[in-house]
């Protein structure tokens, strides 16, 4: 399974073929109907990425009638489909969306902010993030419905990491900033 295949992860959880999924999985009401989530471990949101030379796109409104790349089965895909007159091209993973952007096949990519930020930091200065985050989303560890004992163990482990300072240490290491206060509670 390729990174970012959220639809397949959810299907695997629903079919009890996967015990847990830890893959930048946004907690949303639609997903909560078929799977359970741990307490949040990361506050994310969607961002818009364009080629660095693009000075015309500054917000979601500027994408009306344009072509947008997204990962299949993500909250980014849902958000892009709301843009009036836009053509939404869905790809299996985020690398494909960014390559399509760099090659000029799309005007923008709508994707999770940390994934986009990481892509840019990996030497892709020809891509930039524009505007404010489109959404505020919490990431959680996903489990099949009804695995209460496992869910309680995961939440206990997350709480312990937050209480002993290890969570903050890891967050600082990987994201270069302190975690939001609401995640430490």
N, C-alpha and C positions, 0 to 999 in steps of 0.2 A: 504494500500500500504506500503510495507516495504522500509526502508531507502535504498537509492542507486538504486532503480529501475528507472534508467534514461529513458529507453525506454517507460515505462508507463507514466512517467511525460510528456515527449514530446508528446506522443499520446494524453494525456489528455488536453494539451495546444492546440494542433492542432484542437481537437474536441470542443474547448471552454468549456470543463468540469472543467478546472482549470483556475483561474484568474492569478495566479503567482506561480512560483516554485523557492524556495530558498533552494537549496540542493546541495551545492558544484557543481553547474552546470558550466562546462567549456564552455566558449564562443569559438566556432569554426565555420569555414565557412560552413560546412555541416549542422550543426544545424541552422545556420542563414538563411538557405533557407526556413525553415518551421516555425521558431519561432523568436521572437525578444528578445533582451537582453538589460538590463540597462547598464549604465557605469560600468566598473569593480569595485568590492569592495574588491577583494583579489587576490594576485598573488600566484599561486600555481605551481605545476608541478608534474610529475610522479616520483616515486621512486621505487627502488627494495628492497624488504625485504626478508631476509633469516633467517634460524635458527641461533642463536648466535654462535653455534659451527661450522658453515660452513665457512671455510676459502678459499674455491675454487672459489666462485662467488664474483667477484669484479666489474663487469660491465655487460652491456647487451650482449656483445659478449660471455660471459661465460655461457649464457643461451641457446646457440645453442644446439638443440637436447634434451633439458630438459623439464620438465613439469612445467607449470606456471599457477597459479591461478589468476583469475581476477573477477571483478564484471561485470555482463552482461550489455551491452549497454553503457559502459564507454569508455573514451579515453584510459584508461589502457588496455582494451580489444583490441582496435585497434592497439596499440603499440605492445602488446604481439604477435599478429598475424603476425607481420613483422619479428619475430625472426625465422631464418632458422631452420627447422627441429624440432621446439618446438611443444609440445602438449599443447594446451591452454584449461584449464578447467574453464568454466564460472559458477559463483555462483550468487545467488540472492542478497547477501549483503556482505559487507567487513568482518563482523565477521566470516562468513563461510569460506572465503578465508584464513583468519589467522588461524582458527582452523585446516584447511586442511594442512597448512604449519607446525603448531606445531605438528600435528600427523604424519608428514613425508610423506603425500600423494602427495606433490608437492615440487619442489626444491625452488621455489620463488613465491612471490606475486608482481605483478605490480599494484600500486594503487596511489592515490593522496597522496602527501607527508604529508599534515597536518593530514589526517586520519590515516596514518601509524604511524606518530610520536605520535599522541594521543593514539593509541592502545598500543604502547610500554610503554608510560608513565603511563598507567593504571596497571602497575605491570607485564608486559609481557617482562621481561628481557631476555627471551629465544629467542627473535626475535630482529634483528638489521637491520638497513638500510645500504646498501652498495653503493658505487660509488656516482657520482654526480646525480643531478636531470636529468631525461631523457628529459624532455620538460619544457617549460615555458608556463603556461596557466593562463588566467584570469578567475575568477569566476564572473558571473553576475546573476542578477535576471531575470528569463525567463518569457516571456509573450506570449500570442497568437499574431500572426501577426495582425498588424493594430490597436492595442489598444494604439494609440498615446497619448491620454490624460492621461491614466494611466502611460504609460512609462515616459512621461514628469514629472508627479508628483513624481514618484519613483526617477528619476534622480535629481530632485530638492531637494528631501529629503536627498539623499546621499550627494549632494553638501553642503547642510546646515550642516549636521553632520560633514563633513570634515572641513568646515569653522569655526564652533564654538568649535572645539577641541574634541567633544564627540567621533568621529570616532577613533581618535588616542588613546584616553583613553580606549575605548573598545578593540581596537586591542592589546594594551599593556596588558590589563587584561587577555585576552584569549590566546594570542600567545607568550607573554613574550618578545616581541621585538617591535621596532617601525615599522610602516608600510613603505614599499618602497615609496620613494619620488614621483614616478610617479602616485601612487594611491591617493596622497593628492591633486592633481591638478584638 
